Amino acid sequence: MKKLDKYVQKQGKGNFDFESFKAMHDGDPRIQAIIKNFDQDKIEFKQSEQDDVEGLPGNPGAPSDTVGNMAKNATDVGAEL
């Protein structure tokens, strides 16, 4: 946040703080689309489409390896038939 505040001040746009960023984030879907998470100290930008999936309800954040799990099940020779 401090770096962003310094940048905004250099651009002649006044002071910038957490409250002003939160208000912009909450009111602008374009900002919401590029921000993964933020708090008083830092802003975390989305790095890929996976960031969008991780935030969906019912997804704890770890992507499922469906193909890997299928291969493991298919090659499990210790399983009884």
Secondary structure, DSSP 8 states (H G I E B T S, - for coil): -HHHHHHHHHTT-----HHHHHHHHHH-HHHHHHEEEE-SS-EEE--SHHHHHHTSTT--S----HHHHHHHHHT-TTS--
